[in-house]
Amino acid sequence: MNQAKYSPRRVRIVRWIARVWTLPIFAFAILRILTPDPSITEPVPLIDWFLLSLWGVAILGLAIAWRWETAGSIITIAAMICRELAWVLLRGPWIANFLIVWVVILPPAVLFLIAQRIEVRSTNVNDAPVQ
Protein backbone atom coordinates (compact mmCIF):
# COMPACT_ATOMS: atom_id res chain seq x y z
CA MET A 1 0.00 0.00 0.00
CA ASN A 2 1.04 3.56 -0.60
CA GLN A 3 2.57 5.10 2.56
CA ALA A 4 1.58 8.64 1.51
CA LYS A 5 -2.06 7.61 1.70
CA TYR A 6 -1.80 7.34 5.49
CA SER A 7 0.08 10.59 6.08
CA PRO A 8 -2.94 12.85 6.53
CA ARG A 9 -4.24 10.65 9.34
CA ARG A 10 -0.84 10.64 11.04
CA VAL A 11 -0.73 14.41 10.68
CA ARG A 12 -4.14 14.77 12.31
CA ILE A 13 -3.19 12.46 15.16
CA VAL A 14 0.09 14.26 15.92
CA ARG A 15 -1.58 17.65 15.55
CA TRP A 16 -4.40 16.73 17.95
CA ILE A 17 -2.00 15.27 20.50
CA ALA A 18 -0.18 18.61 20.47
CA ARG A 19 -3.45 20.56 20.71
CA VAL A 20 -4.78 18.48 23.61
CA TRP A 21 -1.40 18.88 25.35
CA THR A 22 -1.69 22.67 25.07
CA LEU A 23 -5.14 22.86 26.71
CA PRO A 24 -3.90 22.28 30.30
CA ILE A 25 -1.06 24.72 29.61
CA PHE A 26 -3.57 27.39 28.59
CA ALA A 27 -5.75 26.61 31.62
CA PHE A 28 -2.81 26.84 34.00
CA ALA A 29 -1.58 30.10 32.44
CA ILE A 30 -5.02 31.69 32.70
CA LEU A 31 -5.35 30.45 36.28
CA ARG A 32 -1.97 31.96 37.22
CA ILE A 33 -2.85 35.27 35.60
CA LEU A 34 -6.26 35.58 37.25
CA THR A 35 -5.31 34.37 40.74
CA PRO A 36 -2.64 36.51 42.39
CA ASP A 37 -0.24 35.02 44.91
CA PRO A 38 -1.50 35.97 48.40
CA SER A 39 1.98 35.74 49.93
CA ILE A 40 3.36 38.60 47.80
CA THR A 41 3.66 41.70 49.96
CA GLU A 42 5.68 43.95 47.68
CA PRO A 43 5.45 44.92 44.01
CA VAL A 44 6.91 42.54 41.45
CA PRO A 45 10.20 43.90 40.04
CA LEU A 46 10.28 44.96 36.38
CA ILE A 47 12.88 42.30 35.55
CA ASP A 48 10.50 39.59 36.79
CA TRP A 49 7.67 41.02 34.66
CA PHE A 50 9.95 40.83 31.64
CA LEU A 51 11.00 37.25 32.36
CA LEU A 52 7.39 36.17 32.99
CA SER A 53 6.27 37.86 29.78
CA LEU A 54 8.69 35.68 27.81
CA TRP A 55 6.92 32.61 29.18
CA GLY A 56 3.68 34.30 28.12
CA VAL A 57 5.07 34.74 24.61
CA ALA A 58 5.95 31.03 24.55
CA ILE A 59 2.38 30.13 25.51
CA LEU A 60 1.06 32.59 22.92
CA GLY A 61 3.25 30.77 20.38
CA LEU A 62 1.44 27.55 21.25
CA ALA A 63 -1.88 29.27 20.60
CA ILE A 64 -0.59 30.50 17.23
CA ALA A 65 0.58 26.96 16.43
CA TRP A 66 -3.03 25.79 16.42
CA ARG A 67 -3.39 27.63 13.10
CA TRP A 68 0.17 28.05 11.81
CA GLU A 69 2.25 25.16 13.15
CA THR A 70 5.68 26.32 12.02
CA ALA A 71 5.33 29.96 13.07
CA GLY A 72 3.83 29.15 16.46
CA SER A 73 6.39 26.47 17.21
CA ILE A 74 9.29 28.72 16.29
CA ILE A 75 7.86 31.52 18.46
CA THR A 76 7.50 29.10 21.39
CA ILE A 77 10.98 27.63 21.10
CA ALA A 78 12.61 31.03 20.52
CA ALA A 79 10.78 32.58 23.49
CA MET A 80 11.88 29.74 25.76
CA ILE A 81 15.50 30.08 24.68
CA CYS A 82 15.39 33.89 25.00
CA ARG A 83 13.85 33.59 28.45
CA GLU A 84 16.63 31.33 29.68
CA LEU A 85 19.31 33.57 28.18
CA ALA A 86 17.65 36.64 29.71
CA TRP A 87 17.55 34.90 33.09
CA VAL A 88 21.28 34.16 32.96
CA LEU A 89 22.09 37.71 31.83
CA LEU A 90 19.77 39.50 34.28
CA ARG A 91 19.66 37.21 37.30
CA GLY A 92 22.84 35.17 37.23
CA PRO A 93 23.12 31.40 37.50
CA TRP A 94 20.55 29.25 35.78
CA ILE A 95 18.15 27.20 37.90
CA ALA A 96 17.64 23.55 36.90
CA ASN A 97 13.99 23.66 38.05
CA PHE A 98 13.20 25.64 34.89
CA LEU A 99 13.48 22.33 33.02
CA ILE A 100 10.03 21.49 34.39
CA VAL A 101 8.60 24.33 32.30
CA TRP A 102 10.58 23.11 29.27
CA VAL A 103 9.20 19.57 29.71
CA VAL A 104 5.65 20.93 29.71
CA ILE A 105 5.81 23.65 27.02
CA LEU A 106 8.35 22.36 24.50
CA PRO A 107 6.87 18.96 23.50
CA PRO A 108 3.69 20.39 21.93
CA ALA A 109 5.80 22.85 19.94
CA VAL A 110 7.96 20.00 18.68
CA LEU A 111 4.85 17.93 17.88
CA PHE A 112 3.43 20.81 15.84
CA LEU A 113 6.72 20.96 13.90
CA ILE A 114 6.61 17.19 13.34
CA ALA A 115 3.02 17.40 12.09
CA GLN A 116 3.97 20.16 9.68
CA ARG A 117 6.96 18.18 8.43
CA ILE A 118 4.89 15.03 7.88
CA GLU A 119 2.28 17.06 6.02
CA VAL A 120 4.88 18.69 3.76
CA ARG A 121 6.51 15.34 3.01
CA SER A 122 3.18 13.71 2.19
CA THR A 123 2.26 16.64 -0.07
CA ASN A 124 5.62 16.40 -1.85
CA VAL A 125 5.19 12.64 -2.36
CA ASN A 126 1.67 13.11 -3.74
CA ASP A 127 2.78 15.92 -6.08
CA ALA A 128 5.80 14.06 -7.47
CA PRO A 129 5.61 13.49 -11.21
CA VAL A 130 5.01 9.92 -12.34
CA GLN A 131 7.78 8.62 -14.57
C-alpha positions in Angstrom: 0.0 0.0 0.0 1.0 3.6 -0.6 2.6 5.1 2.6 1.6 8.6 1.5 -2.1 7.6 1.7 -1.8 7.3 5.5 0.1 10.6 6.1 -2.9 12.9 6.5 -4.2 10.6 9.3 -0.8 10.6 11.0 -0.7 14.4 10.7 -4.1 14.8 12.3 -3.2 12.5 15.2 0.1 14.3 15.9 -1.6 17.7 15.6 -4.4 16.7 17.9 -2.0 15.3 20.5 -0.2 18.6 20.5 -3.5 20.6 20.7 -4.8 18.5 23.6 -1.4 18.9 25.4 -1.7 22.7 25.1 -5.1 22.9 26.7 -3.9 22.3 30.3 -1.1 24.7 29.6 -3.6 27.4 28.6 -5.7 26.6 31.6 -2.8 26.8 34.0 -1.6 30.1 32.4 -5.0 31.7 32.7 -5.4 30.5 36.3 -2.0 32.0 37.2 -2.8 35.3 35.6 -6.3 35.6 37.3 -5.3 34.4 40.7 -2.6 36.5 42.4 -0.2 35.0 44.9 -1.5 36.0 48.4 2.0 35.7 49.9 3.4 38.6 47.8 3.7 41.7 50.0 5.7 44.0 47.7 5.4 44.9 44.0 6.9 42.5 41.5 10.2 43.9 40.0 10.3 45.0 36.4 12.9 42.3 35.5 10.5 39.6 36.8 7.7 41.0 34.7 9.9 40.8 31.6 11.0 37.2 32.4 7.4 36.2 33.0 6.3 37.9 29.8 8.7 35.7 27.8 6.9 32.6 29.2 3.7 34.3 28.1 5.1 34.7 24.6 5.9 31.0 24.6 2.4 30.1 25.5 1.1 32.6 22.9 3.2 30.8 20.4 1.4 27.5 21.3 -1.9 29.3 20.6 -0.6 30.5 17.2 0.6 27.0 16.4 -3.0 25.8 16.4 -3.4 27.6 13.1 0.2 28.0 11.8 2.3 25.2 13.1 5.7 26.3 12.0 5.3 30.0 13.1 3.8 29.2 16.5 6.4 26.5 17.2 9.3 28.7 16.3 7.9 31.5 18.5 7.5 29.1 21.4 11.0 27.6 21.1 12.6 31.0 20.5 10.8 32.6 23.5 11.9 29.7 25.8 15.5 30.1 24.7 15.4 33.9 25.0 13.9 33.6 28.5 16.6 31.3 29.7 19.3 33.6 28.2 17.7 36.6 29.7 17.5 34.9 33.1 21.3 34.2 33.0 22.1 37.7 31.8 19.8 39.5 34.3 19.7 37.2 37.3 22.8 35.2 37.2 23.1 31.4 37.5 20.6 29.3 35.8 18.1 27.2 37.9 17.6 23.6 36.9 14.0 23.7 38.1 13.2 25.6 34.9 13.5 22.3 33.0 10.0 21.5 34.4 8.6 24.3 32.3 10.6 23.1 29.3 9.2 19.6 29.7 5.7 20.9 29.7 5.8 23.7 27.0 8.4 22.4 24.5 6.9 19.0 23.5 3.7 20.4 21.9 5.8 22.8 19.9 8.0 20.0 18.7 4.8 17.9 17.9 3.4 20.8 15.8 6.7 21.0 13.9 6.6 17.2 13.3 3.0 17.4 12.1 4.0 20.2 9.7 7.0 18.2 8.4 4.9 15.0 7.9 2.3 17.1 6.0 4.9 18.7 3.8 6.5 15.3 3.0 3.2 13.7 2.2 2.3 16.6 -0.1 5.6 16.4 -1.9 5.2 12.6 -2.4 1.7 13.1 -3.7 2.8 15.9 -6.1 5.8 14.1 -7.5 5.6 13.5 -11.2 5.0 9.9 -12.3 7.8 8.6 -14.6 
